Amino acid sequence: MQAKALAEGFLDAERVVVSAPTASGKTLLALMAIVDNYEKTRTKAVYVVPLRALAA
């Protein structure tokens, strides 16, 4: 999933919604986007998750 998203310009998008099954790499994709954006702009990000288990 990450390769397809990156090939389709995921890191260049201003807003993105990712919907995929559990353990498909959504969190990694989000972290890649956060790091990429930080390296380009030095802006901070907030990553919000709906479940306590994902935040631990």
PDB file of N, CA, C and O in Angstrom:
ATOM      1  N   MET A   1       0.810  -1.176   0.000  1.00  0.00           N
ATOM      2  CA  MET A   1       0.000   0.000   0.000  1.00  0.00           C
ATOM      3  C   MET A   1       0.870   1.262   0.000  1.00  0.00           C
ATOM      4  O   MET A   1       0.547   2.236  -0.680  1.00  0.00           O
ATOM      5  N   GLN A   2       1.962   1.249   0.754  1.00  0.00           N
ATOM      6  CA  GLN A   2       2.814   2.435   0.807  1.00  0.00           C
ATOM      7  C   GLN A   2       3.373   2.782  -0.568  1.00  0.00           C
ATOM      8  O   GLN A   2       3.372   3.949  -0.959  1.00  0.00           O
ATOM      9  N   ALA A   3       3.842   1.796  -1.292  1.00  0.00           N
ATOM     10  CA  ALA A   3       4.432   2.046  -2.615  1.00  0.00           C
ATOM     11  C   ALA A   3       3.412   2.673  -3.561  1.00  0.00           C
ATOM     12  O   ALA A   3       3.738   3.606  -4.296  1.00  0.00           O
ATOM     13  N   LYS A   4       2.188   2.169  -3.544  1.00  0.00           N
ATOM     14  CA  LYS A   4       1.143   2.714  -4.414  1.00  0.00           C
ATOM     15  C   LYS A   4       0.811   4.152  -4.020  1.00  0.00           C
ATOM     16  O   LYS A   4       0.675   5.018  -4.885  1.00  0.00           O
ATOM     17  N   ALA A   5       0.681   4.404  -2.730  1.00  0.00           N
ATOM     18  CA  ALA A   5       0.356   5.758  -2.263  1.00  0.00           C
ATOM     19  C   ALA A   5       1.461   6.743  -2.625  1.00  0.00           C
ATOM     20  O   ALA A   5       1.180   7.856  -3.072  1.00  0.00           O
ATOM     21  N   LEU A   6       2.702   6.344  -2.437  1.00  0.00           N
ATOM     22  CA  LEU A   6       3.825   7.222  -2.767  1.00  0.00           C
ATOM     23  C   LEU A   6       3.906   7.470  -4.269  1.00  0.00           C
ATOM     24  O   LEU A   6       4.201   8.584  -4.702  1.00  0.00           O
ATOM     25  N   ALA A   7       3.647   6.438  -5.058  1.00  0.00           N
ATOM     26  CA  ALA A   7       3.684   6.577  -6.515  1.00  0.00           C
ATOM     27  C   ALA A   7       2.587   7.518  -7.019  1.00  0.00           C
ATOM     28  O   ALA A   7       2.743   8.164  -8.055  1.00  0.00           O
ATOM     29  N   GLU A   8       1.485   7.589  -6.283  1.00  0.00           N
ATOM     30  CA  GLU A   8       0.364   8.442  -6.693  1.00  0.00           C
ATOM     31  C   GLU A   8       0.457   9.854  -6.118  1.00  0.00           C
ATOM     32  O   GLU A   8      -0.495  10.627  -6.224  1.00  0.00           O
ATOM     33  N   GLY A   9       1.587  10.196  -5.514  1.00  0.00           N
ATOM     34  CA  GLY A   9       1.796  11.554  -5.036  1.00  0.00           C
ATOM     35  C   GLY A   9       1.296  11.840  -3.639  1.00  0.00           C
ATOM     36  O   GLY A   9       0.967  12.983  -3.323  1.00  0.00           O
ATOM     37  N   PHE A  10       1.232  10.830  -2.803  1.00  0.00           N
ATOM     38  CA  PHE A  10       0.733  10.980  -1.432  1.00  0.00           C
ATOM     39  C   PHE A  10       1.443  12.093  -0.672  1.00  0.00           C
ATOM     40  O   PHE A  10       0.794  12.876   0.023  1.00  0.00           O
ATOM     41  N   LEU A  11       2.759  12.175  -0.794  1.00  0.00           N
ATOM     42  CA  LEU A  11       3.516  13.166  -0.028  1.00  0.00           C
ATOM     43  C   LEU A  11       3.314  14.585  -0.540  1.00  0.00           C
ATOM     44  O   LEU A  11       3.631  15.539   0.169  1.00  0.00           O
ATOM     45  N   ASP A  12       2.801  14.745  -1.740  1.00  0.00           N
ATOM     46  CA  ASP A  12       2.572  16.074  -2.303  1.00  0.00           C
ATOM     47  C   ASP A  12       1.162  16.596  -2.038  1.00  0.00           C
ATOM     48  O   ASP A  12       0.878  17.766  -2.294  1.00  0.00           O
ATOM     49  N   ALA A  13       0.285  15.748  -1.532  1.00  0.00           N
ATOM     50  CA  ALA A  13      -1.104  16.139  -1.293  1.00  0.00           C
ATOM     51  C   ALA A  13      -1.222  17.021  -0.057  1.00  0.00           C
ATOM     52  O   ALA A  13      -0.479  16.860   0.911  1.00  0.00           O
ATOM     53  N   GLU A  14      -2.167  17.953  -0.105  1.00  0.00           N
ATOM     54  CA  GLU A  14      -2.387  18.821   1.052  1.00  0.00           C
ATOM     55  C   GLU A  14      -3.247  18.124   2.104  1.00  0.00           C
ATOM     56  O   GLU A  14      -3.004  18.266   3.303  1.00  0.00           O
ATOM     57  N   ARG A  15      -4.247  17.377   1.658  1.00  0.00           N
ATOM     58  CA  ARG A  15      -5.122  16.637   2.569  1.00  0.00           C
ATOM     59  C   ARG A  15      -5.336  15.241   2.005  1.00  0.00           C
ATOM     60  O   ARG A  15      -5.491  15.058   0.797  1.00  0.00           O
ATOM     61  N   VAL A  16      -5.342  14.263   2.899  1.00  0.00           N
ATOM     62  CA  VAL A  16      -5.462  12.870   2.458  1.00  0.00           C
ATOM     63  C   VAL A  16      -6.326  12.098   3.442  1.00  0.00           C
ATOM     64  O   VAL A  16      -6.261  12.327   4.650  1.00  0.00           O
ATOM     65  N   VAL A  17      -7.127  11.188   2.925  1.00  0.00           N
ATOM     66  CA  VAL A  17      -7.851  10.230   3.751  1.00  0.00           C
ATOM     67  C   VAL A  17      -7.370   8.853   3.326  1.00  0.00           C
ATOM     68  O   VAL A  17      -7.397   8.517   2.142  1.00  0.00           O
ATOM     69  N   VAL A  18      -6.931   8.056   4.293  1.00  0.00           N
ATOM     70  CA  VAL A  18      -6.447   6.709   4.002  1.00  0.00           C
ATOM     71  C   VAL A  18      -7.382   5.717   4.669  1.00  0.00           C
ATOM     72  O   VAL A  18      -7.605   5.776   5.879  1.00  0.00           O
ATOM     73  N   SER A  19      -7.923   4.815   3.883  1.00  0.00           N
ATOM     74  CA  SER A  19      -8.786   3.764   4.405  1.00  0.00           C
ATOM     75  C   SER A  19      -8.237   2.434   3.910  1.00  0.00           C
ATOM     76  O   SER A  19      -8.199   2.175   2.707  1.00  0.00           O
ATOM     77  N   ALA A  20      -7.813   1.594   4.847  1.00  0.00           N
ATOM     78  CA  ALA A  20      -7.220   0.309   4.489  1.00  0.00           C
ATOM     79  C   ALA A  20      -7.383  -0.647   5.668  1.00  0.00           C
ATOM     80  O   ALA A  20      -7.617  -0.203   6.792  1.00  0.00           O
ATOM     81  N   PRO A  21      -7.264  -1.939   5.428  1.00  0.00           N
ATOM     82  CA  PRO A  21      -7.422  -2.924   6.503  1.00  0.00           C
ATOM     83  C   PRO A  21      -6.356  -2.786   7.593  1.00  0.00           C
ATOM     84  O   PRO A  21      -5.329  -2.134   7.403  1.00  0.00           O
ATOM     85  N   THR A  22      -6.624  -3.405   8.718  1.00  0.00           N
ATOM     86  CA  THR A  22      -5.678  -3.454   9.825  1.00  0.00           C
ATOM     87  C   THR A  22      -4.356  -4.049   9.358  1.00  0.00           C
ATOM     88  O   THR A  22      -4.333  -4.990   8.565  1.00  0.00           O
ATOM     89  N   ALA A  23      -3.258  -3.492   9.856  1.00  0.00           N
ATOM     90  CA  ALA A  23      -1.898  -3.974   9.569  1.00  0.00           C
ATOM     91  C   ALA A  23      -1.500  -3.813   8.104  1.00  0.00           C
ATOM     92  O   ALA A  23      -0.679  -4.575   7.594  1.00  0.00           O
ATOM     93  N   SER A  24      -2.079  -2.824   7.429  1.00  0.00           N
ATOM     94  CA  SER A  24      -1.721  -2.611   6.026  1.00  0.00           C
ATOM     95  C   SER A  24      -0.694  -1.499   5.836  1.00  0.00           C
ATOM     96  O   SER A  24      -0.237  -1.267   4.717  1.00  0.00           O
ATOM     97  N   GLY A  25      -0.327  -0.806   6.920  1.00  0.00           N
ATOM     98  CA  GLY A  25       0.717   0.202   6.826  1.00  0.00           C
ATOM     99  C   GLY A  25       0.247   1.645   6.869  1.00  0.00           C
ATOM    100  O   GLY A  25       0.982   2.544   6.461  1.00  0.00           O
ATOM    101  N   LYS A  26      -0.961   1.883   7.355  1.00  0.00           N
ATOM    102  CA  LYS A  26      -1.476   3.255   7.415  1.00  0.00           C
ATOM    103  C   LYS A  26      -0.647   4.146   8.332  1.00  0.00           C
ATOM    104  O   LYS A  26      -0.359   5.291   7.986  1.00  0.00           O
ATOM    105  N   THR A  27      -0.263   3.636   9.492  1.00  0.00           N
ATOM    106  CA  THR A  27       0.510   4.436  10.442  1.00  0.00           C
ATOM    107  C   THR A  27       1.872   4.794   9.865  1.00  0.00           C
ATOM    108  O   THR A  27       2.310   5.937   9.992  1.00  0.00           O
ATOM    109  N   LEU A  28       2.540   3.853   9.242  1.00  0.00           N
ATOM    110  CA  LEU A  28       3.833   4.134   8.622  1.00  0.00           C
ATOM    111  C   LEU A  28       3.689   5.204   7.550  1.00  0.00           C
ATOM    112  O   LEU A  28       4.520   6.107   7.453  1.00  0.00           O
ATOM    113  N   LEU A  29       2.650   5.106   6.757  1.00  0.00           N
ATOM    114  CA  LEU A  29       2.410   6.090   5.712  1.00  0.00           C
ATOM    115  C   LEU A  29       2.202   7.482   6.314  1.00  0.00           C
ATOM    116  O   LEU A  29       2.729   8.468   5.799  1.00  0.00           O
ATOM    117  N   ALA A  30       1.447   7.559   7.385  1.00  0.00           N
ATOM    118  CA  ALA A  30       1.217   8.845   8.052  1.00  0.00           C
ATOM    119  C   ALA A  30       2.518   9.409   8.610  1.00  0.00           C
ATOM    120  O   ALA A  30       2.794  10.599   8.465  1.00  0.00           O
ATOM    121  N   LEU A  31       3.305   8.571   9.239  1.00  0.00           N
ATOM    122  CA  LEU A  31       4.575   9.034   9.799  1.00  0.00           C
ATOM    123  C   LEU A  31       5.539   9.487   8.708  1.00  0.00           C
ATOM    124  O   LEU A  31       6.286  10.447   8.899  1.00  0.00           O
ATOM    125  N   MET A  32       5.528   8.808   7.579  1.00  0.00           N
ATOM    126  CA  MET A  32       6.367   9.225   6.452  1.00  0.00           C
ATOM    127  C   MET A  32       5.958  10.616   5.976  1.00  0.00           C
ATOM    128  O   MET A  32       6.810  11.453   5.678  1.00  0.00           O
ATOM    129  N   ALA A  33       4.654  10.857   5.907  1.00  0.00           N
ATOM    130  CA  ALA A  33       4.159  12.164   5.471  1.00  0.00           C
ATOM    131  C   ALA A  33       4.521  13.250   6.474  1.00  0.00           C
ATOM    132  O   ALA A  33       4.896  14.355   6.083  1.00  0.00           O
ATOM    133  N   ILE A  34       4.413  12.946   7.763  1.00  0.00           N
ATOM    134  CA  ILE A  34       4.756  13.920   8.800  1.00  0.00           C
ATOM    135  C   ILE A  34       6.236  14.278   8.728  1.00  0.00           C
ATOM    136  O   ILE A  34       6.593  15.455   8.770  1.00  0.00           O
ATOM    137  N   VAL A  35       7.087  13.279   8.621  1.00  0.00           N
ATOM    138  CA  VAL A  35       8.533  13.526   8.554  1.00  0.00           C
ATOM    139  C   VAL A  35       8.885  14.298   7.284  1.00  0.00           C
ATOM    140  O   VAL A  35       9.682  15.235   7.330  1.00  0.00           O
ATOM    141  N   ASP A  36       8.301  13.914   6.164  1.00  0.00           N
ATOM    142  CA  ASP A  36       8.562  14.607   4.899  1.00  0.00           C
ATOM    143  C   ASP A  36       8.160  16.077   4.998  1.00  0.00           C
ATOM    144  O   ASP A  36       8.909  16.961   4.583  1.00  0.00           O
ATOM    145  N   ASN A  37       6.992  16.328   5.542  1.00  0.00           N
ATOM    146  CA  ASN A  37       6.521  17.708   5.684  1.00  0.00           C
ATOM    147  C   ASN A  37       7.418  18.501   6.633  1.00  0.00           C
ATOM    148  O   ASN A  37       7.712  19.669   6.381  1.00  0.00           O
ATOM    149  N   TYR A  38       7.845  17.874   7.711  1.00  0.00           N
ATOM    150  CA  TYR A  38       8.717  18.563   8.663  1.00  0.00           C
ATOM    151  C   TYR A  38      10.060  18.922   8.024  1.00  0.00           C
ATOM    152  O   TYR A  38      10.583  20.017   8.230  1.00  0.00           O
ATOM    153  N   GLU A  39      10.601  18.001   7.257  1.00  0.00           N
ATOM    154  CA  GLU A  39      11.881  18.272   6.597  1.00  0.00           C
ATOM    155  C   GLU A  39      11.773  19.419   5.595  1.00  0.00           C
ATOM    156  O   GLU A  39      12.724  20.177   5.410  1.00  0.00           O
ATOM    157  N   LYS A  40      10.612  19.544   4.948  1.00  0.00           N
ATOM    158  CA  LYS A  40      10.420  20.599   3.950  1.00  0.00           C
ATOM    159  C   LYS A  40      10.098  21.953   4.572  1.00  0.00           C
ATOM    160  O   LYS A  40      10.562  22.985   4.087  1.00  0.00           O
ATOM    161  N   THR A  41       9.305  21.954   5.646  1.00  0.00           N
ATOM    162  CA  THR A  41       8.766  23.220   6.153  1.00  0.00           C
ATOM    163  C   THR A  41       9.078  23.522   7.611  1.00  0.00           C
ATOM    164  O   THR A  41       8.857  24.643   8.068  1.00  0.00           O
ATOM    165  N   ARG A  42       9.587  22.544   8.345  1.00  0.00           N
ATOM    166  CA  ARG A  42       9.865  22.689   9.779  1.00  0.00           C
ATOM    167  C   ARG A  42       8.598  23.021  10.576  1.00  0.00           C
ATOM    168  O   ARG A  42       8.677  23.630  11.643  1.00  0.00           O
ATOM    169  N   THR A  43       7.438  22.621  10.059  1.00  0.00           N
ATOM    170  CA  THR A  43       6.197  22.813  10.807  1.00  0.00           C
ATOM    171  C   THR A  43       5.906  21.581  11.640  1.00  0.00           C
ATOM    172  O   THR A  43       6.327  20.474  11.307  1.00  0.00           O
ATOM    173  N   LYS A  44       5.186  21.787  12.717  1.00  0.00           N
ATOM    174  CA  LYS A  44       4.834  20.690  13.610  1.00  0.00           C
ATOM    175  C   LYS A  44       3.564  20.016  13.124  1.00  0.00           C
ATOM    176  O   LYS A  44       2.819  20.573  12.317  1.00  0.00           O
ATOM    177  N   ALA A  45       3.325  18.811  13.625  1.00  0.00           N
ATOM    178  CA  ALA A  45       2.131  18.064  13.244  1.00  0.00           C
ATOM    179  C   ALA A  45       1.508  17.431  14.479  1.00  0.00           C
ATOM    180  O   ALA A  45       2.184  17.161  15.472  1.00  0.00           O
ATOM    181  N   VAL A  46       0.221  17.206  14.394  1.00  0.00           N
ATOM    182  CA  VAL A  46      -0.500  16.468  15.427  1.00  0.00           C
ATOM    183  C   VAL A  46      -1.089  15.243  14.747  1.00  0.00           C
ATOM    184  O   VAL A  46      -1.772  15.359  13.730  1.00  0.00           O
ATOM    185  N   TYR A  47      -0.827  14.080  15.305  1.00  0.00           N
ATOM    186  CA  TYR A  47      -1.343  12.825  14.750  1.00  0.00           C
ATOM    187  C   TYR A  47      -2.387  12.296  15.719  1.00  0.00           C
ATOM    188  O   TYR A  47      -2.055  11.928  16.846  1.00  0.00           O
ATOM    189  N   VAL A  48      -3.631  12.253  15.301  1.00  0.00           N
ATOM    190  CA  VAL A  48      -4.742  11.844  16.155  1.00  0.00           C
ATOM    191  C   VAL A  48      -5.199  10.454  15.745  1.00  0.00           C
ATOM    192  O   VAL A  48      -5.402  10.179  14.563  1.00  0.00           O
ATOM    193  N   VAL A  49      -5.358   9.577  16.736  1.00  0.00           N
ATOM    194  CA  VAL A  49      -5.837   8.222  16.473  1.00  0.00           C
ATOM    195  C   VAL A  49      -7.113   7.977  17.273  1.00  0.00           C
ATOM    196  O   VAL A  49      -7.269   8.524  18.365  1.00  0.00           O
ATOM    197  N   PRO A  50      -8.021   7.167  16.746  1.00  0.00           N
ATOM    198  CA  PRO A  50      -9.307   6.968  17.418  1.00  0.00           C
ATOM    199  C   PRO A  50      -9.293   5.950  18.556  1.00  0.00           C
ATOM    200  O   PRO A  50     -10.265   5.863  19.307  1.00  0.00           O
ATOM    201  N   LEU A  51      -8.241   5.197  18.697  1.00  0.00           N
ATOM    202  CA  LEU A  51      -8.209   4.142  19.708  1.00  0.00           C
ATOM    203  C   LEU A  51      -7.038   4.326  20.656  1.00  0.00           C
ATOM    204  O   LEU A  51      -5.937   4.669  20.226  1.00  0.00           O
ATOM    205  N   ARG A  52      -7.263   4.106  21.919  1.00  0.00           N
ATOM    206  CA  ARG A  52      -6.197   4.223  22.913  1.00  0.00           C
ATOM    207  C   ARG A  52      -5.053   3.250  22.604  1.00  0.00           C
ATOM    208  O   ARG A  52      -3.887   3.593  22.794  1.00  0.00           O
ATOM    209  N   ALA A  53      -5.372   2.050  22.133  1.00  0.00           N
ATOM    210  CA  ALA A  53      -4.350   1.041  21.841  1.00  0.00           C
ATOM    211  C   ALA A  53      -3.349   1.539  20.803  1.00  0.00           C
ATOM    212  O   ALA A  53      -2.173   1.183  20.867  1.00  0.00           O
ATOM    213  N   LEU A  54      -3.788   2.345  19.859  1.00  0.00           N
ATOM    214  CA  LEU A  54      -2.892   2.858  18.828  1.00  0.00           C
ATOM    215  C   LEU A  54      -1.994   3.967  19.349  1.00  0.00           C
ATOM    216  O   LEU A  54      -0.936   4.227  18.775  1.00  0.00           O
ATOM    217  N   ALA A  55      -2.395   4.618  20.418  1.00  0.00           N
ATOM    218  CA  ALA A  55      -1.625   5.731  20.965  1.00  0.00           C
ATOM    219  C   ALA A  55      -0.561   5.277  21.949  1.00  0.00           C
ATOM    220  O   ALA A  55       0.317   6.062  22.310  1.00  0.00           O
ATOM    221  N   ALA A  56      -0.620   4.037  22.386  1.00  0.00           N
ATOM    222  CA  ALA A  56       0.327   3.541  23.402  1.00  0.00           C
ATOM    223  C   ALA A  56       1.658   3.198  22.794  1.00  0.00           C
ATOM    224  O   ALA A  56       2.568   2.768  23.502  1.00  0.00           O
TER     225      ALA A  56
END
